[in-house]
Amino acid sequence: MQYPIKYIENNLVWNHDGECFAYYELIPYNYSFLSVEQKEAVHDAFRQLIAQNRDGRIHALQISTESSIRAAQERSGTHASGKLRGAALRRIDGQTEALISMIGENQADYRFYIGFKLLLNEQDSGNIGRQAANIFSGFLRDVNHTLMGDFMSMPDDEILRYQKMEKLLESRISRRFKVRRLDKNDFGYLLEHLYGKSGAAYEGYSFQLPKKKLKGETIVKRYDLIKPARCLMEEHGRYLRIVREDAETFAACFTVSDVVGELDFPSSEIFYYQQQQFSFPVDTSMNVEIIANRKALSTVRNKKKELKDLDSHAWESGDETGTTVAEALDSVNELETELGQSREAMYKLSYVVRVTAPDAEELKRRCDAVRDFYDDMNVKLVRPVGDMAGLHHEFIPAGRRYMNDYIQYVTSDFLAGLGFGAAQMLGEKDGIYIGYGVDTGRNVYLQPALASQGVKGSVTNALSAAFLGSLGGGKSFANNLLVYYAVLNGARALIVDPKAERGNWKHDLPEIADEVNIVNLCSDGQNRGMLDPYVIMRRPKDAESLAIDILTFLTGISSRDGGRFPVLRRAVRTVTNSGRRGLLCVIEELRREGSPLAVSIADHIESFTDYDFAHLLFSAGDVKRSISLEKQLNIVQVAGLVLPDRDTRFEEYTTMELLSVAMLIVISTFALDFIHMDRSVFKIVDLDEAWSFLNVAQGKTLANKLVRAGRAMNAAVYFVTQNAADLADESLKNNIGLKFAFRSTDIAEIKKTLEFFGLDTGDENSQKRLRNLENGQCLMQDLYGHVGVVQFHPIFADLFHSFDTRPPLKAGVGV
């Protein structure tokens, strides 16, 4: 069987029949969690891509390639900077070894190639003299190759003609899909993959194809063209044994014998679902011959006549027409009507599935799994004896269809419904390793600071993130893991920790201990006044605004209160302009004013000062100790806070709850100062239990300020909360890029979460996925708008124990 490739020039491949194909990689598009309308839009775009070709051939390949885990991890190391870079690189090295021990050096990755046969237009083919010259010169080249040497040559003018046609084709394709022209390295990898090579990473592969330019032609050694296919290939009935110097591979090819039922769209996207179904590599080839509408109608009508003749013969013989004939006649009538109305072409499809394994026994198991999968999709596969090598050749670029026995006559709708190019895509190609996709098993990486860089293809430039979910689902763990690795890579972080769950970090994470600053704001007397607005804020004007917010929040005095608000406002302004500043000084100034209204307000404010930890808020301006942000990781813990339940209305807050929320507002306002630090450094403000202050007007306003300022100052705000409704405000929701939603069992909350992600709230499959998530699994949306399910994977036991917020079990208790 002749090796089909005659010559390769960039993404153009010539075969020995004189045909030229242009090959592209179809950049996979995200298909997970799309609505029915979005899936139909993709289907229509692909149908139009197929239908725009009225003649010729199309060759589509889904190939299981390999990507290097070590290379991805090494690229991740280049993102680390700052004082903790050494610790970051050590963690990355540890990750690399762990991942390789679990997965291997390489990870399976699916790529989609599509090739179009280029047809010369009338202007190009009309030059009879040039055509004759090319035919004659081609004959001479073939004679010289056969008799004199082992070179292939190609006229430069023919190359230029096809290159012009390819540019027009590429512009048409790129209007609907993102594509990349293949090059010699792509073809080399594809060929070596087909001929048994494994363990090679796609990114680092290089194919040497030296060419020599002569006057008017380019020559290449035939050996260099066939070099990727060098191996021993033996055909054993239903499988191939492929032996290379370093490996032995067993391969089997299936082809479609029949489609026994309707492939309903959506849910029939075979190319999409088989990526998730199989844990082993599966390659697929579609060799499509386009039959023009007029010729297709003629073929269908001839077939209709044959079926009618069978029906008439049965009637004349006194027999009943078989159900097979009747069904075929119905199908032909339907197809004739469709072709007549649409004026579209019909397509002769040769569909081949290739399965490989390291030994014959494993190959049998894998083949059974593939056959079962296609059976479930109403597609019957066969593995014909003695045809393995021929079917294998259908995968080679520019190769011909091997046989006509298993051709399927289909429409563009059928081809579009197979989901070619559909994939689940999440995160980046490198960065912080957070875990793996539950459906695909692929590693998921994030670069938290990337959104603001205006990355091509991104749908948001918002740096902020949201971690949602009910108690115990894993949102705090995931949040801690992402913040920790961001700090290792050079970011600065301020964590507001109202539950005091991170006090162990300095001890449990010695590699970052020197850059961890834990401020524990307990009721100890030495902390008096540390959260006083006049102490914690650097600029007097900011301190004055925060003092007004806190005092009106505690007393319930509204700015619309024409009697009390001006009195309070005047006292705060006086303190701001004095030499001694603190909230206790505001009380003194109100008493100094002496009016009954001022004294009443002073008494109201003073009534808060003798509560357990209220002294943190009140000082007379004599506080020497303050919160420092010199370290990379700053954790502000306020132990003993009594936060209101999320369903408690503001009017029902107790005094302790009012004070607790007031302290969170002070600390979060302080975070604004943190955000305005060095703009060249990525910063994170992490608000744990964010719902507690998003429920009040002052807290919501503050959150919006943090998010808007963060976009300009290279800073992100991470909201950790239980309910998506807390972030439902449009101005806030639109400024959140990364989203993580953990398990929820309440159907109303599930619908709110799906709405927050921009998904169909009525989709029962999406609802079920969110409800059935396991601990550590979440629905994630990246900055490209892609959605999928991720399993967070800390790898290191010390990180798991450090970030685990579950209460400890008693000795001897547990599962």
ZAMAR-635320 format. One record per residue (C-alpha): x negated, y negated, z negated. Coordinates in steps of 0.02 Angstrom, whole numbers, padded with zeros to 5 digits, always signed. Layout:
N
XYZ;...
//
This chain:
815
+00000+00000+00000;-00081-00161+00059;-00126-00294-00069;-00009-00435-00014;-00110-00591-00055;-00211-00658+00091;-00261-00831+00029;-00233-00948-00120;-00244-01138-00114;-00190-01227-00275;-00009-01167-00299;+00010-01102-00120;-00004-00915-00084;-00011-00838+00090;+00027-00656+00123;-00023-00546+00270;+00144-00576+00356;+00098-00759+00382;+00220-00818+00249;+00174-00956+00126;+00249-00971-00049;+00237-01119-00168;+00234-01064-00351;+00278-01166-00505;+00289-01134-00689;+00462-01180-00748;+00432-01263-00916;+00551-01170-01034;+00700-01269-01092;+00775-01248-01264;+00934-01144-01260;+00968-01103-01442;+01118-01181-01528;+01176-01270-01371;+01360-01306-01352;+01460-01222-01214;+01462-01387-01118;+01272-01403-01131;+01249-01223-01073;+01364-01254-00925;+01262-01409-00879;+01102-01305-00876;+01192-01169-00777;+01252-01295-00649;+01078-01372-00630;+01000-01201-00597;+01139-01152-00478;+01106-01310-00378;+00919-01272-00378;+00955-01101-00303;+01091-01162-00184;+00985-01302-00109;+00887-01169-00016;+00989-01117+00135;+00862-00996+00201;+00703-00904+00154;+00655-00814-00006;+00636-00850-00190;+00525-00754-00309;+00559-00777-00496;+00450-00699-00631;+00467-00691-00820;+00297-00637-00883;+00246-00592-01060;+00080-00683-01084;-00026-00701-01239;-00079-00857-01333;-00226-00862-01453;-00181-00883-01636;-00360-00927-01676;-00364-01064-01544;-00201-01139-01609;-00271-01138-01787;-00433-01219-01729;-00334-01356-01643;-00237-01378-01805;-00401-01410-01895;-00435-01562-01786;-00286-01650-01866;-00366-01646-02039;-00454-01803-02103;-00492-01896-02263;-00563-01838-02429;-00472-01671-02428;-00525-01619-02253;-00639-01483-02320;-00498-01407-02423;-00382-01418-02272;-00505-01324-02161;-00526-01188-02293;-00338-01166-02302;-00327-01159-02111;-00465-01027-02105;-00370-00925-02235;-00210-00943-02134;-00300-00888-01976;-00366-00727-02053;-00198-00686-02132;-00101-00717-01971;-00223-00615-01867;-00213-00471-01989;-00023-00474-01977;+00003-00513-01792;-00163-00485-01706;-00279-00604-01614;-00142-00655-01492;+00043-00689-01500;+00167-00642-01364;+00229-00788-01263;+00348-00788-01115;+00315-00892-00960;+00428-00920-00811;+00360-00933-00633;+00463-00970-00481;+00402-00963-00301;+00488-01030-00145;+00448-00975+00031;+00403-01130+00131;+00487-01141+00301;+00413-01251+00436;+00535-01383+00494;+00573-01415+00677;+00443-01552+00692;+00305-01437+00626;+00359-01284+00724;+00397-01377+00884;+00216-01399+00937;+00205-01244+01047;+00024-01275+01091;-00030-01284+00911;+00075-01132+00867;-00004-01032+01008;-00178-01087+00956;-00146-01036+00776;-00079-00866+00830;-00230-00836+00941;-00354-00896+00810;-00266-00789+00680;-00286-00638+00792;-00472-00674+00811;-00492-00697+00623;-00408-00529+00592;-00521-00444+00720;-00676-00523+00643;-00619-00473+00469;-00588-00293+00524;-00745-00270+00628;-00874-00391+00564;-00852-00437+00382;-00750-00450+00224;-00692-00631+00227;-00522-00713+00238;-00510-00881+00327;-00373-01010+00337;-00361-01159+00459;-00364-01326+00367;-00224-01399+00472;-00109-01256+00420;-00153-01286+00238;-00114-01473+00257;+00054-01438+00341;+00112-01326+00201;+00045-01445+00068;+00154-01585+00140;+00306-01471+00132;+00263-01420-00046;+00263-01602-00104;+00440-01624-00041;+00494-01462-00124;+00414-01511-00291;+00505-01678-00293;+00671-01589-00266;+00641-01462-00403;+00578-01588-00531;+00741-01685-00522;+00827-01544-00615;+00691-01454-00712;+00518-01486-00781;+00393-01389-00678;+00205-01372-00666;+00110-01320-00511;+00015-01158-00535;-00171-01150-00501;-00297-01012-00469;-00315-00979-00656;-00128-00946-00671;-00131-00825-00525;-00286-00739-00592;-00209-00714-00764;-00046-00652-00689;-00134-00525-00579;-00248-00461-00717;-00098-00447-00832;-00005-00343-00703;-00156-00231-00681;-00177-00185-00863;-00278-00323-00944;-00224-00367-01121;-00293-00465-01268;-00338-00618-01164;-00270-00787-01216;-00186-00883-01077;-00261-01051-01124;-00442-00996-01113;-00430-00889-00956;-00529-00937-00801;-00522-00858-00628;-00673-00884-00517;-00621-00900-00334;-00767-00977-00236;-00725-01047-00065;-00830-01109+00077;-00774-01255+00185;-00820-01240+00368;-00773-01350+00514;-00585-01340+00524;-00563-01190+00410;-00593-01124+00235;-00655-00949+00200;-00648-00842+00043;-00715-00669+00006;-00581-00537+00007;-00664-00457-00143;-00639-00616-00246;-00453-00613-00204;-00428-00433-00259;-00549-00440-00406;-00411-00468-00538;-00328-00307-00479;-00481-00196-00500;-00430-00043-00599;-00388+00139-00579;-00201+00159-00550;-00121+00331-00551;+00062+00364-00516;+00142+00500-00621;+00322+00513-00562;+00412+00388-00673;+00263+00291-00740;+00095+00220-00693;-00068+00249-00785;-00180+00096-00768;-00360+00116-00826;-00480-00029-00845;-00654-00035-00919;-00590-00088-01089;-00413-00021-01100;-00285+00103-01039;-00105+00051-01007;+00052+00147-00962;+00183+00054-00862;+00357+00095-00800;+00470-00004-00684;+00660-00009-00687;+00772-00078-00553;+00956-00122-00560;+01067+00012-00485;+01235-00064-00527;+01323-00202-00621;+01472-00110-00696;+01564-00258-00772;+01579-00445-00769;+01430-00542-00837;+01529-00674-00930;+01445-00842-00950;+01393-00893-01079;+01331-00734-01167;+01256-00648-01014;+01088-00741-01014;+00980-00586-00999;+00815-00680-00983;+00851-00775-01144;+00911-00632-01252;+00780-00505-01202;+00644-00621-01272;+00725-00601-01443;+00774-00419-01424;+00606-00337-01395;+00451-00336-01504;+00347-00275-01357;+00304-00359-01190;+00432-00347-01050;+00406-00424-00878;+00546-00459-00755;+00545-00497-00568;+00685-00564-00460;+00651-00554-00274;+00789-00652-00189;+00821-00657-00003;+00937-00796+00050;+01072-00754+00178;+01146-00906+00262;+01334-00931+00240;+01382-00883+00418;+01278-00725+00415;+01342-00683+00240;+01522-00700+00295;+01488-00588+00444;+01408-00456+00331;+01553-00463+00208;+01683-00449+00345;+01594-00299+00422;+01592-00216+00251;+01776-00257+00234;+01811-00170+00400;+01717-00014+00341;+01818-00008+00180;+01982-00032+00274;+01934+00109+00393;+01905+00222+00242;+02074+00169+00172;+02163+00201+00339;+02077+00369+00360;+02136+00422+00187;+02314+00368+00227;+02315+00461+00395;+02251+00617+00307;+02387+00606+00178;+02264+00575+00037;+02264+00434-00090;+02132+00301-00076;+02000+00322-00211;+01989+00193-00350;+01810+00156-00301;+01863+00105-00125;+02008+00002-00190;+01898-00090-00315;+01765-00120-00182;+01897-00190-00064;+01959-00309-00199;+01780-00367-00232;+01747-00394-00047;+01907-00495-00027;+01859-00602-00176;+01683-00629-00111;+01747-00672+00064;+01864-00804-00009;+01726-00878-00117;+01600-00888+00026;+01730-00963+00141;+01777-01099+00017;+01605-01143-00053;+01508-01131+00110;+01362-01069+00005;+01236-00937+00049;+01235-00761-00020;+01084-00681-00100;+01005-00509-00085;+00932-00477-00257;+00799-00350-00302;+00786-00352-00492;+00641-00258-00571;+00597-00239-00756;+00421-00186-00805;+00382-00107-00973;+00207-00069-01037;+00138+00030-01184;-00029+00097-01245;+00025+00279-01225;+00158+00383-01138;+00256+00423-01296;+00272+00241-01346;+00318+00198-01167;+00465+00320-01175;+00529+00239-01335;+00515+00065-01261;+00600+00117-01100;+00747+00186-01198;+00763+00021-01292;+00762-00079-01130;+00890+00035-01048;+01005+00020-01200;+00992-00169-01199;+01041-00180-01016;+01181-00055-01043;+01253-00172-01174;+01248-00310-01043;+01347-00201-00919;+01193-00177-00809;+01135-00002-00762;+00948+00025-00738;+00862+00169-00648;+00681+00226-00647;+00662+00309-00476;+00533+00447-00461;+00384+00407-00350;+00426+00223-00328;+00330+00150-00475;+00186+00079-00373;+00303+00001-00246;+00411-00082-00380;+00252-00138-00468;+00200-00230-00309;+00358-00336-00315;+00281-00432-00460;+00132-00490-00356;+00152-00669-00290;+00207-00675-00107;+00241-00488-00110;+00384-00410-00013;+00537-00319-00075;+00488-00136-00090;+00651-00050-00045;+00831-00085+00002;+00911+00058-00096;+00949-00047-00250;+00991-00218-00177;+01127-00318-00265;+01225-00445-00162;+01256-00592-00278;+01302-00776-00279;+01208-00926-00348;+01325-00924-00499;+01266-00749-00544;+01082-00797-00531;+01107-00956-00632;+01198-00860-00768;+01048-00748-00805;+00966-00888-00905;+00800-00897-00812;+00687-01019-00906;+00794-01019-01063;+00698-01003-01227;+00701-01049-01409;+00573-01185-01438;+00529-01260-01605;+00397-01379-01667;+00226-01409-01591;+00088-01301-01518;-00024-01337-01668;-00024-01434-01830;+00041-01379-02000;+00092-01196-01999;+00257-01186-02095;+00321-01014-02045;+00395-00923-01896;+00554-00920-01793;+00673-00787-01858;+00741-00748-01684;+00577-00750-01588;+00443-00713-01719;+00338-00855-01648;+00234-00964-01764;+00307-01136-01797;+00192-01287-01817;+00234-01466-01864;+00144-01632-01851;+00240-01744-01972;+00162-01906-01908;+00191-01870-01723;+00366-01942-01699;+00309-02124-01703;+00187-02095-01559;+00324-02089-01428;+00289-01910-01375;+00352-01862-01203;+00513-01764-01216;+00553-01817-01394;+00728-01879-01432;+00680-01979-01587;+00538-02087-01649;+00596-02074-01830;+00468-02005-01953;+00589-01969-02095;+00656-01796-02137;+00801-01718-02229;+00804-01556-02331;+00983-01498-02360;+01062-01349-02445;+01141-01280-02601;+01043-01232-02756;+00917-01093-02739;+00908-01088-02550;+00728-01146-02537;+00740-01330-02492;+00625-01390-02634;+00497-01256-02592;+00496-01303-02407;+00484-01487-02451;+00336-01457-02569;+00244-01351-02440;+00259-01480-02302;+00206-01625-02416;+00058-01526-02483;-00011-01486-02310;+00020-01664-02249;-00085-01729-02395;-00221-01601-02358;-00226-01666-02179;-00255-01845-02238;-00083-01917-02277;-00039-02010-02438;+00118-01961-02533;+00226-02030-02672;+00345-01900-02745;+00489-01956-02854;+00520-01805-02965;+00670-01829-03081;+00668-01646-03133;+00483-01646-03183;+00450-01484-03085;+00278-01531-03017;+00180-01560-03175;+00083-01397-03145;+00008-01450-02978;-00151-01527-03048;-00190-01365-03138;-00125-01239-03010;-00200-01323-02856;-00381-01359-02905;-00434-01398-02725;-00331-01560-02730;-00339-01594-02918;-00454-01745-02897;-00328-01826-02780;-00173-01790-02883;-00104-01925-02997;+00041-01869-03108;+00131-02007-03200;+00244-01931-03332;+00365-02064-03389;+00430-01981-03547;+00508-02067-03698;+00337-02089-03778;+00312-02264-03844;+00152-02290-03743;+00260-02292-03584;+00364-02439-03643;+00405-02558-03502;+00315-02462-03364;+00472-02467-03256;+00512-02648-03293;+00535-02732-03122;+00417-02872-03174;+00283-02744-03217;+00298-02619-03076;+00317-02741-02929;+00166-02837-02866;+00255-02990-02795;+00361-03098-02913;+00494-03122-02779;+00516-02934-02759;+00520-02914-02948;+00658-03045-02960;+00766-02957-02830;+00744-02788-02915;+00783-02864-03086;+00947-02933-03019;+00991-02763-02941;+00956-02667-03101;+01047-02786-03219;+01201-02800-03108;+01201-02611-03088;+01196-02582-03276;+01321-02716-03324;+01438-02698-03176;+01427-02883-03137;+01465-02910-02953;+01394-03048-02845;+01574-03094-02813;+01599-03129-02998;+01599-03320-02993;+01587-03336-03182;+01455-03213-03243;+01343-03185-03091;+01278-03366-03078;+01234-03364-03264;+01136-03202-03248;+01056-03259-03086;+00999-03423-03166;+00920-03333-03314;+00825-03211-03203;+00760-03355-03094;+00699-03447-03249;+00604-03294-03310;+00527-03269-03137;+00459-03447-03140;+00392-03433-03318;+00225-03371-03379;+00297-03223-03475;+00401-03105-03369;+00504-02951-03419;+00685-02895-03435;+00683-02930-03623;+00638-03108-03577;+00800-03117-03476;+00898-03076-03634;+00804-03212-03727;+00838-03338-03589;+01025-03298-03592;+01031-03325-03780;+00932-03485-03759;+01067-03549-03640;+01189-03525-03784;+01355-03524-03692;+01480-03391-03748;+01472-03311-03574;+01281-03306-03576;+01278-03232-03751;+01406-03102-03700;+01298-03049-03552;+01143-03045-03664;+01233-02933-03789;+01289-02818-03648;+01112-02799-03580;+01038-02778-03753;+01158-02637-03789;+01061-02529-03665;+00889-02558-03740;+00901-02441-03889;+00941-02284-03791;+00814-02142-03793;+00711-02184-03637;+00784-02355-03595;+00627-02438-03663;+00544-02386-03499;+00646-02522-03413;+00628-02662-03539;+00473-02758-03588;+00427-02931-03649;+00294-02948-03515;+00153-02879-03623;+00130-02710-03536;-00051-02667-03498;-00025-02494-03423;+00045-02478-03246;+00074-02345-03112;-00079-02329-03000;-00072-02268-02819;-00258-02247-02789;-00245-02058-02764;-00182-01970-02607;-00043-01877-02699;+00055-01973-02830;+00194-01889-02928;+00308-01995-03035;+00401-01886-03159;+00539-01956-03269;+00577-01819-03393;+00743-01816-03482;+00846-01902-03350;+01031-01862-03359;+01087-01869-03179;+01272-01871-03139;+01352-01727-03047;+01363-01761-02863;+01554-01767-02870;+01559-01891-03015;+01627-02062-02964;+01523-02215-03008;+01660-02280-03124;+01644-02119-03227;+01456-02129-03255;+01403-02118-03438;+01277-02242-03508;+01137-02112-03496;+01183-02076-03316;+01183-02262-03275;+01010-02282-03350;+00944-02127-03261;+01002-02186-03090;+00936-02362-03127;+00763-02289-03158;+00767-02194-02994;+00814-02356-02905;+00665-02445-02985;+00544-02308-02935;+00614-02300-02759;+00599-02488-02741;+00419-02472-02798;+00400-02351-02653;+00427-02498-02535;+00263-02569-02597;+00182-02401-02567;+00247-02396-02388;+00167-02564-02349;-00007-02500-02390;-00135-02460-02253;-00035-02445-02092;-00166-02333-02011;-00133-02195-02139;+00023-02088-02129;+00124-02100-02291;+00267-01999-02365;+00394-02055-02494;+00476-01897-02559;+00643-01922-02646;+00694-01765-02738;+00877-01757-02793;+00908-01901-02671;+01096-01882-02686;+01091-01959-02861;+01054-02133-02796;+01125-02115-02620;+01294-02105-02706;+01282-02285-02767;+01281-02441-02657;+01113-02504-02720;+01031-02336-02689;+01101-02320-02514;+01042-02496-02468;+00871-02454-02538;+00862-02293-02437;+00898-02389-02277;+00762-02515-02319;+00637-02375-02349;+00679-02288-02186;+00675-02447-02079;+00513-02509-02157;+00437-02336-02137;+00458-02334-01949;+00351-02490-01934;+00225-02446-02069;+00183-02266-02016;+00279-02194-02164;+00413-02060-02183;+00549-02041-02313;+00592-01862-02357;+00766-01842-02429;+00797-01685-02532;+00983-01670-02565;+01123-01543-02572;+01252-01618-02456;+01240-01682-02278;+01375-01809-02320;+01245-01902-02426;+01156-01947-02263;+01311-01970-02157;+01290-02158-02145;+01251-02191-01960;+01108-02312-01992;+01026-02183-02105;+01065-02027-02003;+00998-02102-01842;+00831-02136-01925;+00799-01957-01979;+00695-01851-01861;+00655-01682-01939;+00802-01590-02016;+00802-01433-02123;+00966-01354-02180;+00961-01207-02300;+01099-01086-02346;+01272-01152-02384;+01430-01054-02419;+01559-01193-02420;+01642-01205-02249;+01672-01392-02264;+01488-01421-02305;+01434-01306-02163;+01535-01409-02039;+01460-01571-02106;+01286-01498-02086;+01319-01443-01907;+01385-01617-01869;+01228-01692-01948;+01125-01585-01828;+01232-01639-01680;+01299-01462-01656;+01474-01400-01621;+01559-01395-01791;+01688-01269-01731;+01561-01141-01666;+01590-00986-01772;+01420-00912-01729;+01330-01068-01793;+01437-01068-01950;+01395-00886-01981;+01208-00914-01956;+01206-01053-02084;+01310-00954-02209;+01203-00797-02194;+01031-00876-02207;+00916-00789-02330;+00809-00876-02460;+00670-00973-02375;+00761-00976-02207;+00833-01135-02136;+00910-01212-01984;+00779-01332-01916;+00789-01473-01790;+00625-01544-01723;+00589-01712-01646;+00634-01646-01472;+00810-01604-01531;+00775-01416-01525;+00866-01313-01656;+00824-01140-01722;+00809-01034-01879;+00641-01038-01968;+00573-00929-02107;+00455-01032-02215;+00296-00933-02246;+00171-00999-02375;+00046-00856-02344;-00051-00895-02503;+00011-00826-02670;-00054-00977-02767;+00052-01094-02660;+00204-00985-02683;+00187-00988-02873;+00145-01174-02877;+00297-01225-02776;+00420-01096-02844;+00550-01192-02943;+00646-01040-03005;+00651-01014-03194;+00530-00877-03253;+00600-00705-03292;+00572-00621-03458;+00445-00482-03460;+00519-00321-03395;+00667-00407-03315;+00687-00414-03127;+00714-00313-02973;
//
